[in-house]
Amino acid sequence: APVTAAPAPVTSAPVAAPSILDIVVNSPDFSILVTAVQATNLTAALSGNNSITLFAPTNAAFSALGNDTIASLLNDTATLTQILLYHVVGG
């Protein structure tokens, strides 16, 4: 009887899951959030492979605040940081 070789195992490098920052940057629904994250220097916190959940407000949610409020928050990064961190939970 002919002897056949076992098929070679298929291996591939693990694909890293996208970070929260990767997801929001690549979605047009979160452009205001991206601007807010950049203004508060929270990009590093959201770009890592951390075990966090972000309840990400969409542009529609930010727009409900009105342009004056958004502009005011972008200029008050301490308050904006507190608001954004309120939307982050561990796990």
C-alpha positions in Angstrom: 0.0 0.0 0.0 1.3 3.5 -0.8 2.5 5.6 2.2 1.2 9.1 2.2 2.6 11.9 4.3 0.4 13.7 6.8 -0.5 17.2 5.8 1.8 19.9 7.2 0.1 21.8 10.0 -1.0 25.3 9.0 0.4 28.0 11.2 0.0 31.7 11.1 1.0 34.6 13.3 -1.8 35.7 15.6 -3.6 38.7 14.4 -3.8 41.4 17.0 -7.3 42.6 17.8 -7.8 46.3 16.9 -7.6 48.7 19.9 -10.5 50.8 20.9 -8.7 53.8 19.3 -8.3 51.8 16.0 -12.0 51.2 16.0 -13.2 54.7 16.6 -10.6 56.3 14.3 -11.8 54.1 11.5 -15.5 54.9 12.0 -17.0 58.2 10.7 -19.6 58.0 13.5 -16.9 58.8 16.2 -14.9 61.7 14.7 -15.9 64.1 17.5 -14.9 61.5 20.1 -11.5 61.1 18.3 -11.0 64.9 18.5 -11.9 64.8 22.2 -9.6 61.9 22.9 -6.8 63.7 21.1 -7.5 66.9 23.0 -7.2 65.1 26.4 -4.2 63.1 25.5 -6.1 59.8 26.1 -4.9 58.3 22.9 -2.3 56.1 24.6 -4.9 54.7 27.1 -7.2 53.7 24.3 -4.6 52.5 21.8 -3.1 49.7 24.0 -4.3 46.2 24.4 -6.0 47.1 27.7 -8.9 45.2 29.1 -11.3 48.1 29.1 -14.8 48.9 27.8 -15.5 52.3 26.3 -19.1 53.4 26.1 -18.3 55.5 23.1 -20.6 58.5 22.4 -21.3 58.9 18.7 -21.3 62.2 16.8 -25.1 62.3 17.2 -24.7 62.2 21.0 -22.1 64.9 21.0 -24.2 67.0 18.6 -27.1 66.9 21.1 -24.8 69.0 23.3 -24.6 71.8 20.7 -21.6 73.3 19.1 -20.9 75.8 21.8 -20.8 73.2 24.5 -18.6 70.9 22.4 -16.2 73.9 21.8 -16.2 74.8 25.5 -15.4 71.2 26.5 -12.6 71.0 24.0 -11.1 74.1 25.6 -11.6 72.7 29.2 -9.6 69.5 28.9 -9.7 68.8 32.6 -13.5 68.5 32.6 -13.5 66.8 29.2 -11.1 64.2 30.6 -13.4 63.5 33.5 -16.4 63.1 31.2 -14.5 60.7 28.9 -13.1 58.6 31.7 -16.7 58.3 33.0 -17.4 56.3 29.8 -14.6 53.8 30.5 -14.8 50.8 32.7 -12.3 48.0 33.4 -13.0 44.6 31.8 
